């Protein structure tokens, strides 16, 4: 069953279980929204959100300062507003 919403509770579970998470792939999950993505900031270097249903750029991406690779391909994005930095 695909994940459709990355909620605060799921982010809490990820952060609590994987303290030094460097790579996270949530590709092909029909995700529409993501909450509090910035909580993954301390160690995340690669994030794959490809092949989902994301429409606006997820809030909090700009706070992922260690991020080297970001894949938002094959979503419903019409603008990359929020990724200017």
Secondary structure, 3 states (H helix, E strand, C coil): CCCCEECHHHHHHHHHHCCCCCEEECCCCCCCEECCHHHHCCCCCEEECCCCCCCCCCCCHHHCCCCCEEECCCCCCCCCCCCCC
